[in-house]
Amino acid sequence: QVQLVESGGGLVQPGGSLRLSCAATGIFFSINTAGWFRQAPGKQRELVALITNNGLTNYAGSVKGRFTISRDNAKNTMYLHMNSLKPEDTAVYSCYSLSSASSTPYWGQGIQVTVYS
């Protein structure tokens, strides 16, 4: 059974930093594409960052230069390092992985990030 569990969200002031973590069981980030999505109230879910099995990364334009996606294969954990946070980054952030074997997408339960003045 695949399970993705996020942690590290919370409240932060503009300009601050947070690190989100996504611990996986039943699927390995090292051999599958994975990433982070977010959904703000009243808005559609959007891609924040992706990392492929061979380590290539891709970012939404709104976070490029501020956010960094990474993974620790030994811990089977993916991270999203968020710097220079803005109020518009406020959203529920969800961890995602796509099984290359079955083309099945898997999602975490989501975690709230709130950037407030």
Contacts in CASP RR format, 6 or more apart in sequence:
PFRMAT RR
TARGET T0000
AUTHOR 0000-0000-0000
METHOD contacts of the structure
MODEL  1
QVQLVESGGGLVQPGGSLRLSCAATGIFFSINTAGWFRQAPGKQRELVAL
ITNNGLTNYAGSVKGRFTISRDNAKNTMYLHMNSLKPEDTAVYSCYSLSS
ASSTPYWGQGIQVTVYS
1 25 0 8 1.000
1 26 0 8 1.000
2 24 0 8 1.000
2 25 0 8 1.000
2 26 0 8 1.000
2 27 0 8 1.000
2 97 0 8 1.000
2 99 0 8 1.000
2 106 0 8 1.000
3 24 0 8 1.000
3 25 0 8 1.000
3 26 0 8 1.000
3 108 0 8 1.000
4 22 0 8 1.000
4 23 0 8 1.000
4 24 0 8 1.000
4 27 0 8 1.000
4 95 0 8 1.000
4 96 0 8 1.000
4 97 0 8 1.000
4 106 0 8 1.000
4 107 0 8 1.000
4 108 0 8 1.000
5 22 0 8 1.000
5 23 0 8 1.000
5 24 0 8 1.000
5 95 0 8 1.000
5 108 0 8 1.000
5 109 0 8 1.000
6 20 0 8 1.000
6 21 0 8 1.000
6 22 0 8 1.000
6 93 0 8 1.000
6 94 0 8 1.000
6 95 0 8 1.000
6 108 0 8 1.000
6 109 0 8 1.000
6 110 0 8 1.000
6 111 0 8 1.000
7 20 0 8 1.000
7 21 0 8 1.000
7 22 0 8 1.000
7 23 0 8 1.000
7 111 0 8 1.000
8 18 0 8 1.000
8 19 0 8 1.000
8 20 0 8 1.000
8 21 0 8 1.000
8 111 0 8 1.000
9 18 0 8 1.000
9 20 0 8 1.000
9 93 0 8 1.000
9 111 0 8 1.000
9 112 0 8 1.000
9 113 0 8 1.000
10 18 0 8 1.000
10 111 0 8 1.000
10 112 0 8 1.000
10 113 0 8 1.000
10 114 0 8 1.000
11 114 0 8 1.000
11 116 0 8 1.000
12 18 0 8 1.000
12 85 0 8 1.000
12 113 0 8 1.000
12 114 0 8 1.000
12 115 0 8 1.000
12 116 0 8 1.000
13 85 0 8 1.000
13 115 0 8 1.000
13 116 0 8 1.000
13 117 0 8 1.000
14 85 0 8 1.000
14 86 0 8 1.000
14 87 0 8 1.000
14 115 0 8 1.000
14 116 0 8 1.000
14 117 0 8 1.000
15 83 0 8 1.000
15 84 0 8 1.000
15 85 0 8 1.000
15 86 0 8 1.000
15 115 0 8 1.000
16 83 0 8 1.000
16 84 0 8 1.000
16 85 0 8 1.000
16 115 0 8 1.000
17 81 0 8 1.000
17 82 0 8 1.000
17 83 0 8 1.000
17 84 0 8 1.000
17 85 0 8 1.000
18 82 0 8 1.000
18 85 0 8 1.000
18 113 0 8 1.000
19 79 0 8 1.000
19 80 0 8 1.000
19 81 0 8 1.000
19 82 0 8 1.000
20 36 0 8 1.000
20 79 0 8 1.000
20 80 0 8 1.000
20 82 0 8 1.000
20 93 0 8 1.000
20 95 0 8 1.000
20 111 0 8 1.000
20 113 0 8 1.000
21 77 0 8 1.000
21 78 0 8 1.000
21 79 0 8 1.000
22 34 0 8 1.000
22 35 0 8 1.000
22 36 0 8 1.000
22 77 0 8 1.000
22 78 0 8 1.000
22 79 0 8 1.000
22 80 0 8 1.000
22 95 0 8 1.000
22 108 0 8 1.000
23 75 0 8 1.000
23 76 0 8 1.000
23 77 0 8 1.000
24 34 0 8 1.000
24 76 0 8 1.000
24 77 0 8 1.000
24 78 0 8 1.000
24 95 0 8 1.000
24 97 0 8 1.000
25 76 0 8 1.000
27 97 0 8 1.000
27 99 0 8 1.000
27 106 0 8 1.000
28 73 0 8 1.000
28 76 0 8 1.000
29 51 0 8 1.000
29 71 0 8 1.000
29 73 0 8 1.000
29 76 0 8 1.000
29 77 0 8 1.000
29 78 0 8 1.000
29 97 0 8 1.000
30 53 0 8 1.000
30 71 0 8 1.000
30 73 0 8 1.000
30 76 0 8 1.000
31 53 0 8 1.000
31 100 0 8 1.000
32 53 0 8 1.000
32 97 0 8 1.000
32 98 0 8 1.000
32 99 0 8 1.000
32 100 0 8 1.000
33 50 0 8 1.000
33 51 0 8 1.000
33 52 0 8 1.000
33 53 0 8 1.000
33 97 0 8 1.000
33 98 0 8 1.000
33 100 0 8 1.000
34 50 0 8 1.000
34 51 0 8 1.000
34 71 0 8 1.000
34 78 0 8 1.000
34 95 0 8 1.000
34 96 0 8 1.000
34 97 0 8 1.000
34 98 0 8 1.000
35 47 0 8 1.000
35 48 0 8 1.000
35 49 0 8 1.000
35 50 0 8 1.000
35 51 0 8 1.000
35 69 0 8 1.000
35 78 0 8 1.000
35 80 0 8 1.000
35 95 0 8 1.000
35 96 0 8 1.000
35 97 0 8 1.000
36 47 0 8 1.000
36 48 0 8 1.000
36 49 0 8 1.000
36 69 0 8 1.000
36 78 0 8 1.000
36 80 0 8 1.000
36 93 0 8 1.000
36 94 0 8 1.000
36 95 0 8 1.000
36 96 0 8 1.000
37 45 0 8 1.000
37 46 0 8 1.000
37 47 0 8 1.000
37 48 0 8 1.000
37 93 0 8 1.000
37 94 0 8 1.000
37 96 0 8 1.000
38 45 0 8 1.000
38 46 0 8 1.000
38 48 0 8 1.000
38 89 0 8 1.000
38 91 0 8 1.000
38 92 0 8 1.000
38 93 0 8 1.000
38 94 0 8 1.000
38 113 0 8 1.000
39 45 0 8 1.000
39 46 0 8 1.000
39 91 0 8 1.000
39 92 0 8 1.000
39 94 0 8 1.000
40 88 0 8 1.000
40 90 0 8 1.000
40 91 0 8 1.000
40 92 0 8 1.000
43 91 0 8 1.000
45 94 0 8 1.000
46 60 0 8 1.000
47 60 0 8 1.000
48 59 0 8 1.000
48 60 0 8 1.000
48 63 0 8 1.000
48 67 0 8 1.000
48 80 0 8 1.000
48 93 0 8 1.000
49 57 0 8 1.000
49 58 0 8 1.000
49 59 0 8 1.000
49 60 0 8 1.000
49 63 0 8 1.000
49 67 0 8 1.000
49 68 0 8 1.000
49 69 0 8 1.000
49 80 0 8 1.000
50 57 0 8 1.000
50 58 0 8 1.000
50 69 0 8 1.000
51 57 0 8 1.000
51 69 0 8 1.000
51 70 0 8 1.000
51 71 0 8 1.000
51 78 0 8 1.000
53 100 0 8 1.000
55 71 0 8 1.000
57 69 0 8 1.000
59 65 0 8 1.000
59 67 0 8 1.000
59 69 0 8 1.000
62 88 0 8 1.000
63 82 0 8 1.000
63 89 0 8 1.000
66 82 0 8 1.000
66 83 0 8 1.000
66 84 0 8 1.000
66 85 0 8 1.000
67 80 0 8 1.000
67 81 0 8 1.000
67 82 0 8 1.000
67 83 0 8 1.000
68 80 0 8 1.000
68 81 0 8 1.000
68 83 0 8 1.000
69 78 0 8 1.000
69 79 0 8 1.000
69 80 0 8 1.000
69 81 0 8 1.000
70 78 0 8 1.000
70 79 0 8 1.000
70 81 0 8 1.000
71 77 0 8 1.000
71 78 0 8 1.000
71 79 0 8 1.000
72 78 0 8 1.000
72 79 0 8 1.000
78 95 0 8 1.000
80 93 0 8 1.000
82 89 0 8 1.000
82 113 0 8 1.000
85 113 0 8 1.000
85 115 0 8 1.000
86 115 0 8 1.000
87 115 0 8 1.000
87 116 0 8 1.000
87 117 0 8 1.000
88 115 0 8 1.000
89 113 0 8 1.000
89 115 0 8 1.000
90 113 0 8 1.000
90 114 0 8 1.000
90 115 0 8 1.000
90 116 0 8 1.000
91 112 0 8 1.000
91 113 0 8 1.000
92 110 0 8 1.000
92 111 0 8 1.000
92 112 0 8 1.000
92 113 0 8 1.000
93 110 0 8 1.000
93 111 0 8 1.000
93 112 0 8 1.000
93 113 0 8 1.000
94 107 0 8 1.000
94 108 0 8 1.000
94 109 0 8 1.000
94 110 0 8 1.000
94 111 0 8 1.000
95 107 0 8 1.000
95 108 0 8 1.000
95 110 0 8 1.000
96 105 0 8 1.000
96 106 0 8 1.000
96 107 0 8 1.000
96 108 0 8 1.000
97 105 0 8 1.000
97 106 0 8 1.000
98 104 0 8 1.000
98 105 0 8 1.000
98 106 0 8 1.000
99 105 0 8 1.000
99 106 0 8 1.000
END
